[in-house]
Amino acid sequence: MTDFTPGPLLTATKQFPTVLWNDSSDLEELRQSISFGGVGATCNPVIAYTTISKHPEIWNDRIKAIADANPTWGESEIGWRAVKDMSVEAAKLLEPAFEEHKGRNGRLSVQTDPRFHRDAKALADQAEEFHNLAPNIVVKIPATKVGLEAIEEATYRGVSMNVTVSFTVAQCVKAGEAIERGLKRREAEGHDVSQMGPVVTLMVGRLDDWLKHVVARDRIFIDPSALEWAGVAAMKKVYKIFQERGFRARPLVAAFRNVLQWSEFQGADMVVSPPFKWQEIINASDYEPVSRIDVPVDEYYLEQLRRIPEFHRAYDEDGMTVEEFEDFGATRKTLRQFLQADANLDALVRDIIVPAP
């Protein structure tokens, strides 16, 4: 991998409370991100599968070894063991930041099995299992009705949460409330929560993707440049609400599609988690970071976006009920992608342990 001289990324991490996490647990990418000032990492089933599949020279033999050591395990158990091993190794790289930041950063995200998305107890139990893999794990659970139940319960058990499959202001606010309830239940029993590090993700680029799909599907005439601002507008609103209400979870920006989804949030006490390729683009630029979190999105863009009914559902705090979260188009699409990634990982393991004749 090419070495890059730290530039705008490191400058921003030193200048603002806005922290950088890498959107992958790929070890080489994570090492480079740490040199850019990165203090954490996120992951999801698609990213985990991609990381394993693009490094067969590492993972083929390791998957064979897992299978040999566990002769009764099926493809899913073997694949998930590989994901856990990868996560533990990545978490080790972040331990110095974890200790320096007293649990608030230095965390490695592990996502619960998307096949459990209908079972709150299974999600909470697996979250607790992942929490025990390493001291600096943060666990992802989707922001659906079932997921919110699991998020509160897992938080109560002492698990630091990273709320995911989240695209709307309503989802973020309800997730922040669920984490607060879990923290307060834990505090009421005398447990220390000061070193827990919960975050609530808004997948800003996936919201933009969904609205672009809706505009094309419903033949809505709109200035296309406004569609690059929907996720930014929603996250700025989320940040303001979290600050006003004193939520202890920090917002986290994920699913990058453009550099605005980094530059517009500088100055905020939040996590920005770009894929490594976006870190390379930003860091190779001559951009000088400035605080923009308090700069509102131009009203012109908001007026354009308000022509889209789905934008109201995403941007208004009461745009959706909790029961509607799992039926939002971006939620369905993302859950299906995560489920497919699990199936792809099963197939990859199958090809390794039962190769075609």
Secondary structure, DSSP 8 states (H G I E B T S, - for coil): -------HHHHHHHHSS-EE-BS---HHHHHHHHHTT--EE---HHHHHHHHHT-HHHHHHHHHHHHHH-TT--HHHHHHHHHHHHHHHHHHHTHHHHHHTTTSSSEEEEE--GGGTT-HHHHHHHHHHHHTT-TTEEEEEESSHHHHHHHHHHHHTT--EEEES--SHHHHHHHHHHHHHHHHHHHHTT---TT---EEEEEHHHHHHHHHHHHHHHT----GGGGGSHHHHHHHHHHHHHHHHT-SSEEEEES--STHHHHTTTTSSSEE---HHHHHHHHTS-------TTS---HHHHHHHTTSHHHHHHHSTTSS-GGGGGGSHHHHHHHHHHHHHHHHHHHHHHHHHS---
